[in-house]
Amino acid sequence: MTGTESSTELYAAIIGDIRGSRDLPDRAEVQRRLESALEQVNDGLRDELAAGFVVTLGDEFQGLVRKAGSVVRVLNALDQ
């Protein structure tokens, strides 16, 4: 590449929320399960992530994948 060219990488952000979690009888357990699931995604799909998944607020989470095709794999993993 010369000094005038630039490389543009595209990423896909995944932002999620467990709807209605405040009404769940054991919200703390659901949050623990979410954190565990995100850890598994981060470990299992490490090479596909630009930024690992983290819980941002209670039951909200976000992460960044390198390719749009990875979105389906992440969502499938979280749906287990």
RARA-V917813 format. One record per residue. RES is the residue in one small letter. SS is DSSP state (alpha for helix, beta for strand, coil for the rest). PSI is psi in whole degrees, 0 to 359 (* if undefined). Layout:
res=RES ss=SS psi=PSI
res=RES ss=SS psi=PSI
This chain:
res=m ss=coil psi=143
res=t ss=coil psi=174
res=g ss=coil psi=344
res=t ss=coil psi=348
res=e ss=coil psi=152
res=s ss=coil psi=153
res=s ss=coil psi=126
res=t ss=coil psi=121
res=e ss=coil psi=140
res=l ss=coil psi=141
res=y ss=coil psi=163
res=a ss=beta psi=125
res=a ss=beta psi=138
res=i ss=beta psi=120
res=i ss=beta psi=126
res=g ss=beta psi=166
res=d ss=beta psi=140
res=i ss=coil psi=107
res=r ss=coil psi=138
res=g ss=coil psi=16
res=s ss=alpha psi=334
res=r ss=alpha psi=338
res=d ss=alpha psi=358
res=l ss=coil psi=143
res=p ss=coil psi=329
res=d ss=coil psi=68
res=r ss=alpha psi=321
res=a ss=alpha psi=320
res=e ss=alpha psi=320
res=v ss=alpha psi=318
res=q ss=alpha psi=320
res=r ss=alpha psi=318
res=r ss=alpha psi=321
res=l ss=alpha psi=313
res=e ss=alpha psi=319
res=s ss=alpha psi=316
res=a ss=alpha psi=320
res=l ss=alpha psi=322
res=e ss=alpha psi=318
res=q ss=alpha psi=319
res=v ss=alpha psi=314
res=n ss=alpha psi=320
res=d ss=alpha psi=314
res=g ss=alpha psi=331
res=l ss=coil psi=25
res=r ss=alpha psi=315
res=d ss=alpha psi=342
res=e ss=alpha psi=355
res=l ss=beta psi=135
res=a ss=beta psi=329
res=a ss=beta psi=127
res=g ss=beta psi=161
res=f ss=beta psi=138
res=v ss=beta psi=153
res=v ss=beta psi=129
res=t ss=beta psi=319
res=l ss=beta psi=108
res=g ss=coil psi=272
res=d ss=coil psi=19
res=e ss=beta psi=147
res=f ss=beta psi=161
res=q ss=beta psi=156
res=g ss=beta psi=172
res=l ss=beta psi=125
res=v ss=beta psi=153
res=r ss=coil psi=332
res=k ss=coil psi=145
res=a ss=coil psi=327
res=g ss=alpha psi=337
res=s ss=alpha psi=340
res=v ss=alpha psi=315
res=v ss=alpha psi=317
res=r ss=alpha psi=319
res=v ss=alpha psi=312
res=l ss=alpha psi=321
res=n ss=alpha psi=319
res=a ss=alpha psi=321
res=l ss=alpha psi=341
res=d ss=coil psi=356
res=q ss=coil psi=*
